[in-house]
Each structure stands twice: as C-alpha cells, then as structure tokens.
Amino acid sequence: MIERVFRFVSPLALLALWEIVVRVHLLDARFFPAPSSIVGDFIDFLRSGELVSNTWTTLQRVVVGFLIGGIPGVAIGLLVGVNRVARAILEPVVALLYPIPKIAILPLILLIFGIGESSKYAIVAIGVFFIMLINTAAGVRQIESIYLEVARSFEIRRRSFYLNVLLPGALTNIFAGIKLSIGIAIVLAVAAEFTAAKSGLGFQIWNAWQTLQVERMYVALVMVSLLGYVLTLIGNALENVFVPWRGRS
C-alpha cells in the first residue's frame, strides 16, 4: 500500500519542487514557467481537442512500433539465448548495429519509407527490437540448465519448449526490456514527429518552439512525460500479473 502511495506522490512532489524553485527565482520563468502558469494553457489546449488528438496520435505510433519491433525481438531473443549457432551468427550483427544512434538513421528511414506513418513505426520498431532481443536472450541464458535438460529429456515439441519453458523463464528480463523500451519508443516517436509529421506531441513541441509559445511547449512536454509514466504503470501492472513472484521478492 505504501509503495502505491509513493508511486503517485513522487510526481506531485517533483511538481511542487519545480513551483518553489521558480517562485524563489532560482530558475528563469521565461524559460522554465512554473507549473501553476502552465495549467491555464493546459486547460485551453485540452478543451480545443488538440492535446487529446496529438497525444492519441503519438500513443498509436508508440504502440504500433512497439509491437512491430518487440514481438520479433522476443522471438529472436529466445532463439539466440538457447541456440549456440544462432548466437554465433547474430550476436556480432547486434553488436555492430545496436550502438548506432537510432535518431541518426532517421533520414535513411525517411528515404526508404517516406514521411508517412510507416517511417514513424519503423524508427520506433528498430529501437525497441534490439532492446527486447538483448534482454530476452539474457533472460534465457539465466534459466537454470536443469530445467532445459529436463525439457529436452522429455523431448517436448519445439513450440512447447519455447512457449512453456524459455518464455516463462525469461519473463523477468522481458518485462525489464519492455519498461526500457517504453522510454526509447516515446523518444524515437517524438523525435520523428519533429521533422516528419504534422501531428503528434513531437510536432506540437516543435511548432510551439517555432512560434515562441513556451507554455504550450511545456504542456506538450508534460504530456510526453505523463504518457511514459502511464505506460510504465501499465507495464508494472502486467508484470505483477505475469510474474507475480517478482513482486514478492
């Protein structure tokens, strides 16, 4: 119960600290407006429907890109974690490609997929794919070998081996990857919206900067933060359902 209270109180405490620091003039209100001064813009923006529309657009891009990249990432991660040949083939490739900043390949993505929705999905999927693959593979390799040996001794089908042995055994790492991927997915989606979209929170931030609407820019930034927070809460809730022993450790 106390943990749940802290989860909701800590963001409010951060906002209160922000308000105090601005009011005592430790931060310039022209560039860092106090939360209280942003509320009016937030309400107007919300009433106009733009905030809801842009948030929903960004959320769709995050979720679709997450699924496109995350599902193959988990599937290949299971294979890499248990199969030495696959590991020998794919680990060097991952080691070469993963360090490349995904934002840096956005121009290439735009050349290939254009400025439509496909490019937003692609950049998010690429970022999520590597994180899920690496975390899943690490989770499989942490499964005690006795469980793998028992499964093989009973000669269970390959599909059952992956779904009923490897996947449950790697769930803790998979959910860690999911929570890491949420932040990466939002960052990449918003970054793509800066220059290659006419909607979304990233577009709203960029447009507010161009028109010097600082409060409106902060409204969009707050919504990005809230979006990540809510998705993380959902990830934690799903982890408690699928990995209940994690919460008791």
N, C-alpha and C positions, 0 to 999 in steps of 0.2 A: 504494500500500500504506500509506504513512504517513498519507494522508488518511483511509483507512478506520479506522486505529487511533485517530486523533484523534476521529473521529465517535463512537466507543464510550467513549473515555477521558474526554472532556469532561463528560458527565453524571455519571460517577463522581467526578470532581474537584469538581464542584459539591456533591455529597452530602457529600464529605469536608470541604469548607469549612463547610458547614452544621453538621456534627457538631462541628467545632472551635469555631466561634463560640458555640454553645450551651454547650459544656463550659467555656469561659472566661467564661461568664455575660455575654456581650455581648448575648444575646437571652434573654428570659424563657421558660424551659422550659415554663411553664404554657400559654403561647400558641403557642410555637414549639418543640414537643418535638423532641429530636434524632432523626435517622433510626434510630439503634440502638434507641430506645424505641418506635418505630413498628413495628419488624419483628415483634414478638410479636403485635400486633393484626392486622398484615397476614396473618400465617400463620393465625391463628384465623379471620379473615374469609374467607380463601381456602378453608380446609377446610370451612367451613359451606356453601360454594357461593354465598353471596350476592354476593361480589365478582365472580365469573365471570358470574353471571346479570345483575347490574346493568351490568357492562362490555359484555356482549354486547348488551343492550337499547339502551344508548347508541350503540354502534357501528352497529347496524341503523338507528337513526334518522338518524345522520350520513350513512351510505352512501346510504340511500334518498332522503333530502332532497337530498343532493349530486347524485345522478343526475337527479332531477326538475328541479332548478334549473340544473345545469351544462350538460346537453345542449342545452336551448333557448337558454341563454346563449351557447354557442359558435355555434350555428346563426345566431342573430340577429346576433351579433358579426361573423360572416363577411359577412353582408348589409350591415350598417352600414359595415363597413370598405371595401367596394368600390362600394356604390351611393349616389350623392350624394343622391338623393331620400329614400331610407330614412334616411340620416344626418340630413338636414334635419328629418325628421319625428320621429325617435326620440331624437336627442341632447338636445333640450330636455326631453323627458319624463324621460330618465335623469338629467339634471342636477337636475331638480326632486325626483325620488323617492329617488335614491341617498343624499343626505345625511341622510335621516330615519333615526334610530337604529332598527334592526330590533327591538330589545327593546321600544321604545316602542309598537310596533304589536301586541305580543303579546296584549293584551286584545282588540283587534279580531279578531285571528286566532282567539282562543278563542270569541268570539261567533259567528264565521262557521262554524268547523269543529268546535266543541265541545272537550271535554278529552281526546278520544281520540287515537289515533296520527296522524290526519290533521293536527292542529294542529302537532305536532312536525315532521312532514315539511314542512309549508307554511312555517314560520318559517325552517327551515334552507334550503329551496329559494330563498326570496326573497333571503336574504343571499348565497347562492352565485351566483344568477342575475346580479346586477349586476356582481360582480367578474369573472365569466367573460366577460360581454358586453364590458365595457370593455377587458379585456386582449386578447381576441380581435380586437376592432376595431382596437386599437393595433397588434397584430401584422400584420394585413392591410395597414395603411397604411404599414408599414415595408418591405413587399416592394418590391423594385426594379421600377420601372414597365416596364422592358424585358421582364420575364417575363410581365407581364399583357398587354402589347401582342402578344407572340409568340403567346400562348394565344388571343387574340381573332382574330389574323390567320389562324390555322388553323381558326377557327370550331368549336372543340370544343364539345361539348354542355355545357349549363349545369351539369348534375350533375357531370361530369368536371372542369369548371372549378373548382367549389367543393371537390371532394374531392381532386383531384390537383394543384391549383395553389395555391389560397388556404389550404387546411387545412395542408399541409406547410410553407408559407411562414410561417404564424403559429404553428407548434408551440412555438417557444421561449417566446413570450408566453403561450400557452395553458397551458403547464406552470408558468410563473410564477404565473398565475392559480389553477391547481389548488393549488399549495402555499400561497398566501394563503388560498384558500377552505377548506382543511382546518382551519386555526385558527378561522376565522369559523364554520364549520359546527359545530365542537365547542362553541364558546362559546354559540352560539344553542341547540343541543340541550340543553346542561346548564342554561342559564337557563330554558328551557321546562319542564324537569323539576323545577325548584324548587317551582313552584306548581301545575302541571297534570299531575302524574304520581304514580304510586305505585311506580315502579321506575326504574332508571337511576342513573347516578353522581350526577347533579344532585339527585335525590331523596335519595340516601344522604348527600350533603353537608348538605343542609337538615335532614334528620332527625337527623344527628349533632350539628348545631349546637343544635337544639331540646332535645336530651337531654344536652347538655354533654359529649359523647363526643369530646373534642378529637383523640385519637389516631386514632379511626375516621374522623373528618372528614379528617384528613391522608392516611389510606390512600386514600380516595376521590379526594382532590386529586392524589395521586401517580399514581393510575391514569389520571386525565384527562390528566396530563402525558405519561405513557407512551403512551397512546393516540395523542396528537398526534405524538409522536416516531416511533412505528412507522409511522403513516400517512404521515408526511413521508419516511421512509426508502423506503417503497413508491413514493411519488411520484418520488423521486430515481432509483430503480431503473428505473421506467418511462420517465423522461426519458432515461436513458442508452441505453435500447433504441430509443426512437423518435426521439431527437435525439442520435445518437452524436457528431456534430461539436461539440456543446456541451461535452462533457467534455474535448475535446482543445484547446479554445480557451484 
